[in-house]
Amino acid sequence: MEISDDWLVERLAERDPAGLEQLMSQYGRDVLKLVTRIVQGICSNEDIEECVSDTFVACWHKIGEYDAHKGSLRTWLLILAKYKALDYRRKRTNIPEQEQHVKQQLQVLHRSTSEKETEQIVLKKEEQEELLQMIESLEPLDRAVFYKRYFYYESLEAIADQLGLTYKAVESRLGRTRKQLRQRMITHREEGMS
């Protein structure tokens, strides 16, 4: 039986383990499929399981950041999973890059963040949130195609088969959607500057 997102969020916010257990039961398979798709062939099964666990731990700790007005709990959870999986992928494919990243992070800790850097970080986060809102406002079929391609990394052929579309139709929808989102982001930036 599927439990409402509101109930899950409330339980997680109250640090109720039953909420986490239900969240894992309800969305665990989706998270596992996404993580597997992103790290397949690069990470071991143990790494995949660890990444899935890390995703749910991140959700437990960050539940206060979830905003139902910007999308469903499932979508938010899958975004967390995507970034966790990409981190795992990056770590397994380029160890020197990982070491360089750690050095950069240490340098950042040693110097104080300037006001301008802080402003840029805040603006980037606002831009990401705006983009998520734009994606959520797409027509349902366009939104499904977009998520399947760019969040779940599904092939155009698989998307076409699942949604009963031709390969060309999927390709066209993605092109139009990217163009539409790009234009809306430009408009949003211009409005922000005026």
Secondary structure, DSSP 8 states (H G I E B T S, - for coil): ----HHHHHHHHHTT-HHHHHHHHHHHHHHHHHHHHHHHTTTS-HHHHHHHHHHHHHHHHHHGGG--GGGS-HHHHHHHHHHHHHHHHHHHHH-HHHHHHHHHHHHHHHHS---HHHHHHHHHHHHHHHHHHHHHHTS-HHHHHHHHHHHTS---HHHHHHHHT--HHHHHHHHHHHHHHHHHHHHHHHHHHH-
